Amino acid sequence: MNQPAAAQEELVGLEAGSSTAEKPAPVATPARPRVKPVDRSQLTWQMLDVERLIEPDHPARAIWALVGRVKLEGFYAPIEAVEGTAGRTPWDPRLLVSLWVYAYSRGISSAREIARRCTYEPAFQWLCGLGEINHHTLSDFRVDHDASLRELFVQVLGVLSSEGWVSLERVMHDGTKIKACAGSDSFRREERLKQHLAVARQQVEAMGDPRQEEAAGKRAARQRALRERQQRLEQALAELEKVRQAKPADKEQARASQSDPQARIMKQSDGGYAPSYNVQLSTEASHRILVGTEVSQCGSDYGQLIGAVAQVEENLGRKPAQVVVDGGFTSRENILAMAEQGVDFIGSLPAANPSSANQQRRRGVSEKFYLDKFSYDAQQDTYRCPAGESLRHNGREFCPGVTLHQYRAKPEVCAVCEFRSQCCPGNQHHGRSVIRAEYAPVVRQFAEKMETEPAKAIYRQRGAVAEFPNAWIKDKLGLRQFRLRGLVKVRLEVLWAALTYNIQQWIRLSWRPGLVEANN
Ligand code: SF4
């Protein structure tokens, strides 16, 4: 300790008893702050109340309670272990369902991630009672129970319906593209697919017969991966044939993905293109509950509506009274089909007439020679062009909901007409033609209804309702890209997401902590 020299002299004198001078006050040494030490070398036991791991109103409790209310026989049926016998005891399907639903609700779709969280995250720990679940168990469970999962979806709909949250007065149907688990660069033409398949077959052959040689660890995994690659390439060649049949004009350019052969290149909402599936969602309008889901390989929505209405009926035992869709679903076929089924149909019908203004603009026809500038004589069944020439009936085409009548001017008349370049540019050999569309009464009534203000008002609600579950599934559940491959598994992924969405709506609308789980 350093002290001033004078003070030290005085202290020395005092110790020697040589002086009676006053004792100086001792200099105070500042005390060190006292804090709790951290001891990481200890081993300790802690009491843990599993029930208190999560708060009383935690959504994991709600999911557990609701899954406990429905019948899970389909999930239990394959379990061979029975009470009173030896052997490994499998995990309870009620727990596995609850884990997957809770995981999806948190935007988690990976079995490994769920298994990891079961070791430290309170809600997962509470659900599985501190047990540790292998990710293979979770992964297999997600895809092994197709029929039972559909039944569970319907049962949850039943619960929502019995509590008054499902009205089928108005159903909004829409489609959304979700990216497949495949890159755009995984698409190959036939020749390249065959090359890759030949290599894959050689590799599988070279590794020998897996039944004769028991492989383990990494080697077994490699064998499995090689066999799966061979299967995917074989499937890609089969899918290539389907793509060709769907687009015969594009036969030579047809390609299939070697990562997910059943994925198709589809246009996205941002205008780009990506390997995707077309996910169809039917939403009842009163409480925005999903009443049907489907997945299609076709990028167009036209053909999806009839199946969607049938599925709603299958799920809930009755048809929707009214279905609202956008222009992507509003075809004359769908107008006729909905009328036949007694479903009030609200949509946006694009013009059917090939002589419509848009079509003529695309062909370079001057506005002065659009169809509305030609006058129709119903008695003679002829048109008269702006130059005063007559166009006679030249044939008809019967399409669903509409008959298209064609009228044509004489080629020799148009050939010398001064307006030819404005009236029928590009038409070098035939006279100008126009089409008159004769709609079926049902289609006419639909078009008249869609001109009324009440129908327009209903149509305006479509976006907010139909796109709500789309946005929820993509943003909250994180399903912007599938984790699984192939149509069957992708359908299951959508079903898990839809089930989770509906259970979340039930929690929002119905669940009160303590009321339901008291019985579970
Ligand atoms: S091109 Fe033919 S149809 Fe067109 S204005 Fe001339 S005569 Fe009439």
Residues whose N, C-alpha, C, O or C-beta is under 5 A from the ligand:
A	BS01	SF4	C385 P386 A387 E389 A409 V413 C414 C417 F419 R420 C423 R432
